[in-house]
């Protein structure tokens, strides 16, 4: 978030605009769209957690993180740990987390510096 704020502030100053406060960026996060992934492009262990979806489907990143961490094996969990930070941020806001899976998500986010 610090790097994002720094880049955005430099761009605003360059264009003669007042840079937004960091709080404004954090308030905007819930409204930002996350990534979307084609089931056909996912690794086999990850696609296996989505057994009820057609290979032509697309899955939002936060739902993918949720399923991999709650229902996936080690390979799927490892893959989900590398998802973009915005997808992990949105995933944390979902309901229905198992206690151990939520703890794992929080540990991943802490290790990656995501608040």
C-alpha positions in Angstrom: 0.0 0.0 0.0 2.9 2.3 0.7 4.3 1.8 -2.8 0.9 2.3 -4.3 0.3 5.6 -2.4 3.8 6.8 -3.3 3.2 6.1 -7.0 -0.2 7.7 -7.0 1.0 10.8 -5.1 3.8 11.3 -7.7 1.3 11.0 -10.5 -1.0 13.5 -8.9 1.7 16.0 -8.2 2.9 15.6 -11.8 -0.6 16.5 -13.0 -1.2 19.3 -10.5 -3.7 17.4 -8.4 -3.8 17.0 -4.6 -2.7 13.4 -3.7 -5.3 11.3 -1.8 -4.7 10.4 1.8 -3.8 6.8 2.6 -7.1 6.4 4.4 -8.9 7.2 1.1 -7.0 4.4 -0.6 -8.0 2.0 2.2 -11.6 3.1 1.9 -11.6 2.5 -1.8 -10.3 -1.1 -1.5 -13.7 -2.8 -0.9 -15.0 -1.2 -4.1 -12.2 -2.2 -6.4 -12.8 -5.2 -8.6 -10.5 -8.1 -8.2 -9.1 -10.5 -10.8 -11.0 -13.2 -12.6 -9.5 -16.6 -13.6 -10.6 -19.1 -16.3 -11.0 -22.5 -14.8 -9.3 -24.1 -17.8 -6.1 -22.1 -17.2 -5.8 -23.1 -13.5 -3.4 -25.8 -12.3 -5.0 -29.2 -11.7 -5.0 -29.1 -7.9 -6.7 -25.7 -8.0 -9.3 -26.6 -10.6 -10.0 -29.7 -8.5 -11.3 -27.6 -5.7 -13.9 -26.2 -8.2 -15.1 -29.6 -9.2 -18.7 -28.4 -9.8 -17.8 -25.7 -12.4 -17.4 -26.2 -16.1 -13.9 -25.7 -17.6 -15.3 -22.7 -19.6 -16.3 -20.8 -16.4 -14.5 -17.9 -14.9 -14.0 -17.5 -11.1 -13.4 -14.3 -9.2 -10.0 -14.3 -7.4 -11.4 -13.9 -3.9 -13.7 -16.9 -4.4 -10.7 -18.9 -5.7 -8.6 -18.1 -2.7 -11.5 -19.0 -0.4 -12.0 -22.4 -2.0 -8.3 -23.2 -2.2 -7.6 -22.4 1.4 -10.8 -24.0 2.8 -11.0 -27.1 0.6 -7.7 -27.5 -1.3 -4.7 -29.6 -0.7 -1.2 -28.3 -0.1 -0.6 -27.5 -3.8 -3.8 -25.5 -4.1 -3.1 -23.7 -0.8 0.4 -22.9 -2.0 -0.9 -21.5 -5.3 -3.6 -19.4 -3.6 -0.9 -17.9 -1.3 0.6 -16.3 -4.4 -2.6 -14.6 -5.6 -2.6 -10.8 -6.0 -3.0 -9.0 -2.7 -6.3 -7.5 -3.7 -7.9 -11.0 -4.2 -6.6 -12.0 -0.8 -7.9 -8.8 0.8 -11.4 -9.4 -0.7 -11.3 -13.1 0.3 -10.7 -12.2 4.0 -14.1 -10.3 3.9 -16.1 -13.4 2.9 -18.2 -15.3 5.4 -17.9 -19.0 6.0 -14.2 -19.4 6.7 -13.1 -22.4 8.7 -11.0 -21.3 11.7 -7.8 -22.9 10.6 -8.2 -21.7 7.0 -8.9 -18.2 8.2 -5.7 -18.4 10.3 -3.8 -19.5 7.3 -5.1 -16.7 5.2 -4.2 -14.2 7.9 -0.7 -15.6 8.2 -0.2 -15.4 4.4 -1.4 -11.8 4.4 0.9 -10.9 7.3 3.9 -12.6 5.7 3.2 -10.6 2.5 2.7 -7.3 4.3 -1.0 -7.1 3.4 -3.2 -5.5 6.1 
